[in-house]
Amino acid sequence: MNIFKEFKEFAIRGNVLDITVGMVVGTAFTKISSSLVGDILMPPLGLLLGEINLANYKWVLKPTVSDNTGKVVKDMVSINYGMFIQNIIDFMIVTFAIFLVIKAINTLKRKHAEKQENQAAPSQEVILLTQIRDLLEKKQ
């Protein structure tokens, strides 16, 4: 019974909604970053490297077996290290993009906190004038 109460409090606080929104945005962001890598960055990189398509790089362990009609009897078995490299590049771009977003958010938070701090604390002149006023009141 206690676990249901905890779950209800968890769901009401909004954590479930935050997690759901984060997952949806993360999924969409992954699609965008994959497209950025596959469709925008890799073609020029492949051209620079001599029209190399990393997705085609693989180590064939067992070649495709075909019959006399050309029908595939057994599929090729291979280690697709090119796709692995492609996914590493994709990961690095996603990680860097997330880093930039978090850095921007932290910068905005810091500026907001400094602004709040400056508004809340009186200036040095106000503090000094207040001290002078208090001293004058004590003398009278």
Secondary structure, DSSP 8 states (H G I E B T S, - for coil): -HHHHHHHHHHHHTHHHHHHHHHHHHHHHHHHHHHIIIIIIHHHHHHHTTS--GGG--EEEE--EE-TTS-EEE--EEE-HHHHHHHHHHHHHHHHHHHHHHHHHHHHHHHHHHHHHHHHS--HHHHHHHHHHHHHHHH-
